[in-house]
């Protein structure tokens, strides 16, 4: 996750580095801002846009766990389902995805962060 990259980068002298940072249109700019403050010559650009698609799910009561890797994954999923399975464990990769997931679920849902 971005926070982990920033923590690792804090221990490096990046002042003479040149970094190309392709990212999603929805990406936060935390990493780009951090690198720029460190004196990095950074080229940051939008490489792709996240566009939701319609999908067919198996019956949700058959799902034991759902893994979300980005806030846009959370939004796209919950925008297309009518109810959330109460028996499911929800996993979120990174703190921003976790926050987005928590906003979409009941406080009684089982949520497990990853990273």
C-alpha positions as CSV (number, residue, x, y, z in Angstrom):
1,X,0.0,0.0,0.0
2,X,1.1,3.6,-0.6
3,X,1.6,4.3,3.2
4,X,4.0,1.4,3.3
5,X,6.0,2.7,0.3
6,X,6.2,6.1,1.9
7,X,7.5,4.6,5.2
8,X,10.2,2.6,3.3
9,X,11.2,5.6,1.2
10,X,11.7,7.8,4.3
11,X,14.8,5.8,5.1
12,X,16.4,6.4,1.6
13,X,18.2,9.4,0.1
14,X,16.0,10.0,-2.9
15,X,17.3,13.5,-3.7
16,X,19.0,12.5,-7.0
17,X,16.3,10.0,-8.0
18,X,14.2,10.0,-11.2
19,X,10.9,8.3,-10.8
20,X,8.1,7.6,-13.3
21,X,4.8,7.1,-11.5
22,X,2.0,5.8,-13.7
23,X,-1.3,5.6,-11.8
24,X,-5.0,5.3,-11.9
25,X,-7.2,8.4,-12.5
26,X,-8.6,7.8,-9.0
27,X,-5.2,7.4,-7.3
28,X,-4.5,9.6,-4.3
29,X,-1.5,11.9,-4.8
30,X,0.2,11.2,-1.4
31,X,3.1,9.3,-2.9
32,X,3.7,11.8,-5.7
33,X,3.6,14.7,-3.2
34,X,6.0,12.9,-0.8
35,X,8.5,12.1,-3.5
36,X,8.4,15.7,-4.8
37,X,9.1,17.0,-1.2
38,X,12.1,14.7,-1.1
39,X,13.6,16.3,-4.1
40,X,12.8,13.5,-6.5
41,X,12.5,14.3,-10.2
42,X,9.0,12.7,-10.7
43,X,7.0,12.2,-13.8
44,X,3.5,11.4,-12.5
45,X,0.7,10.6,-15.1
46,X,-2.6,8.9,-15.4
47,X,-2.1,5.5,-17.1
48,X,-5.7,4.2,-16.8
49,X,-9.2,5.0,-15.6
50,X,-11.2,2.6,-13.5
51,X,-14.5,2.0,-15.2
52,X,-17.1,-0.2,-13.4
53,X,-18.6,-3.1,-15.3
54,X,-21.7,-5.2,-14.7
55,X,-21.0,-8.7,-13.4
56,X,-22.7,-11.9,-12.5
57,X,-22.1,-13.3,-9.1
58,X,-22.7,-16.7,-7.7
59,X,-25.3,-16.7,-4.9
60,X,-23.7,-14.5,-2.2
61,X,-24.6,-17.0,0.6
62,X,-22.0,-19.3,-1.0
63,X,-19.2,-16.8,-0.6
64,X,-17.1,-17.1,2.5
65,X,-14.7,-14.2,2.0
66,X,-14.6,-11.1,-0.2
67,X,-11.2,-9.4,-0.9
68,X,-11.1,-5.8,-1.9
69,X,-7.9,-4.3,-3.3
70,X,-8.9,-0.7,-3.8
71,X,-11.6,1.8,-2.9
72,X,-13.0,1.8,-6.4
73,X,-13.4,-2.0,-6.2
74,X,-15.5,-1.6,-3.0
75,X,-17.6,1.1,-4.6
76,X,-18.2,-0.8,-7.8
77,X,-19.1,-4.0,-6.0
78,X,-21.6,-2.4,-3.5
79,X,-23.2,-0.2,-6.2
80,X,-24.3,-3.4,-7.9
81,X,-25.5,-5.6,-5.1
82,X,-28.8,-5.4,-3.2
83,X,-27.7,-6.8,0.1
84,X,-24.5,-7.9,1.8
85,X,-24.1,-11.5,3.0
86,X,-24.0,-11.5,6.8
87,X,-21.9,-14.7,7.0
88,X,-19.1,-13.3,4.8
89,X,-15.7,-12.1,6.0
90,X,-14.6,-8.9,4.2
91,X,-10.9,-8.2,3.6
92,X,-9.5,-4.9,2.6
93,X,-6.0,-4.3,1.2
94,X,-4.7,-1.1,2.8
95,X,-6.1,1.5,5.1
96,X,-7.9,3.6,2.5
97,X,-9.7,0.6,1.1
98,X,-10.5,-0.5,4.7
99,X,-12.1,2.9,5.4
100,X,-14.2,2.8,2.2
101,X,-15.3,-0.7,3.1
102,X,-16.3,0.2,6.6
103,X,-18.5,3.0,5.3
104,X,-20.4,0.6,3.1
105,X,-21.0,-2.1,5.7
106,X,-22.9,-2.5,8.9
107,X,-20.8,-2.1,12.1
108,X,-21.6,-5.8,12.8
109,X,-19.9,-7.1,9.7
110,X,-16.7,-9.1,10.0
111,X,-13.9,-7.0,8.4
112,X,-10.3,-8.0,8.4
113,X,-7.6,-5.6,7.2
114,X,-4.6,-6.7,5.1
115,X,-1.5,-4.5,5.3
